[in-house]
């Protein structure tokens, strides 16, 4: 992309893992103070994450950010103050059943997420450990079929570039959106669900135009969000796809990259 356009910034959309959170899954004091400073100046802060609403809640509360937030990789918008979800994009039951049926037939572990709970057809020791490392609840072992019309996403713990990933993409991409949300996480969703589409919905709800939006991210699934922002900022630890889609690259998530970029590009426009 070309360089950032000077604008009066009214909305800052920020990814969690690898962006606002450091590698220890913590919000640094400098990042926290920068986010609070934004809110004191009337800027809307929107958390945009692949995590479930019930997981993202603890970070949103720490930020003290009211209003809309984007969860489930864009499949749901949540307002914690009203305890309500909006613009929910459930997976279509047919493609969801095809995917989960194939995975079970080939004994590939997965987690199927509803708004309230993740489910898996059997226990996966290594996969459960991966959930614990990032602070997510271990999926409840249960038949997924009864929830097939309530799924927002299906998640696999799968390293990037494997033959299995390529096969799954060839079989299911199209009827389902496929997003790489981290080096070891692959997710399937409704094709209408993305961080970018959800950000456009939130911005419209607030009466904010694209040029007034700043977006921070680090992964492939943040690219659609960058496309809906006047200023797109990739972290120093970002994937190649995120770097190429961003206007600028800032410091990494362990060096307070969000705060550094806000101080450099956003706060001067708010004075």
Rosetta blueprint (number, residue, H / E / L):
1 X L
2 X L
3 X L
4 X L
5 X L
6 X L
7 X L
8 X L
9 X L
10 X L
11 X E
12 X E
13 X E
14 X E
15 X L
16 X H
17 X H
18 X H
19 X H
20 X H
21 X E
22 X L
23 X L
24 X L
25 X L
26 X L
27 X E
28 X L
29 X H
30 X H
31 X H
32 X H
33 X H
34 X H
35 X H
36 X H
37 X H
38 X H
39 X H
40 X H
41 X L
42 X L
43 X L
44 X E
45 X E
46 X E
47 X E
48 X E
49 X L
50 X L
51 X L
52 X L
53 X H
54 X H
55 X H
56 X H
57 X H
58 X H
59 X H
60 X H
61 X H
62 X H
63 X H
64 X L
65 X L
66 X L
67 X L
68 X E
69 X E
70 X E
71 X E
72 X H
73 X H
74 X H
75 X L
76 X E
77 X E
78 X E
79 X E
80 X L
81 X L
82 X L
83 X L
84 X E
85 X E
86 X E
87 X L
88 X L
89 X L
90 X L
91 X L
92 X L
93 X H
94 X H
95 X H
96 X H
97 X H
98 X H
99 X H
100 X H
101 X H
102 X H
103 X H
104 X H
105 X H
106 X L
107 X L
108 X L
109 X L
110 X L
111 X E
112 X E
113 X E
114 X L
115 X L
116 X L
117 X L
118 X E
119 X E
120 X E
121 X L
122 X L
123 X L
124 X L
125 X H
126 X H
127 X H
128 X H
129 X H
130 X H
131 X H
132 X H
133 X H
134 X L
135 X L
136 X L
137 X L
138 X L
139 X L
140 X E
141 X E
142 X L
143 X L
144 X L
145 X H
146 X H
147 X H
148 X H
149 X H
150 X H
151 X L
152 X L
153 X E
154 X E
155 X E
156 X E
157 X E
158 X L
159 X L
160 X L
161 X L
162 X L
163 X H
164 X H
165 X H
166 X H
167 X H
168 X H
169 X H
170 X H
171 X H
172 X H
173 X E
174 X L
175 X L
176 X E
177 X E
178 X E
179 X E
180 X E
181 X E
182 X E
183 X L
184 X L
185 X E
186 X E
187 X E
188 X E
189 X E
190 X L
191 X L
192 X L
193 X L
194 X L
195 X H
196 X H
197 X H
198 X H
199 X H
200 X H
201 X H
202 X H
203 X H
204 X H
205 X H
206 X H
207 X L
208 X L
209 X L
210 X H
211 X H
212 X H
213 X E
214 X E
215 X E
216 X E
217 X E
218 X L
219 X L
220 X H
221 X H
222 X H
223 X H
224 X H
225 X H
226 X H
227 X L
228 X L
229 X L
230 X L
231 X E
232 X E
233 X E
234 X E
235 X L
236 X L
237 X L
238 X L
239 X L
240 X H
241 X H
242 X H
243 X H
244 X H
245 X H
246 X L
247 X L
248 X E
249 X E
250 X L
251 X L
252 X L
253 X H
254 X H
255 X H
256 X L
257 X H
258 X H
259 X H
260 X H
261 X H
262 X H
263 X H
264 X H
265 X H
266 X H
267 X H
268 X H
269 X H
270 X H
271 X L
